[in-house]
Every structure is written in structure tokens, then in C-alpha cells.
Amino acid sequence: MSYVAWVVDPEKAVIYLHDGTALRSATNSVPHGLLDFASDWFVGQDPGDPARRYRGAIDEIAIWTHALSPG
């Protein structure tokens, strides 16, 4: 089992992966503006390309209104 967290703030986006042995991360330093969530959004699939999708189980999704620290 793995734990994945994606943290987006105005200056950057960071994805964290803990695979049971180590915590790894990757950072995208491009500014990220606010987006309106008035339309559909997808977890595990790219709506622009249905072939790009996660093939596995996804469990316990949570969304916060602020960026969390790695801890």
C-alpha cells in the first residue's frame, strides 16, 4: 500500500509518495492560480484522454482548504 498526497499552493505543486519504506517527493515550481470548482473534476483519470487513468484501487480521499506540511 502507498500513501500519496498532492499539495498545491500559489507558488508550486508538490506530490508526495510514501511506499512503505521511504517518503519521496517531486515539485512543480510553476505558479498555480485559483481554480473554480464549479465544474466536474476527476480523481484517477484525465477527462481529456480517457486512456490516461489509474488502474487500481483509490481509497480515503480528502481535500483541505490549505496546504499541508510533509509531516
Buried (B, 14 or more C-beta within 10 A) or exposed (E): EEEEBEBBEEEBBBBBBBEEEEEEEEEEEEEEEEEEEEEEEEEEEEEEEEEEEEEEEEEEEEEEEEEEEEE
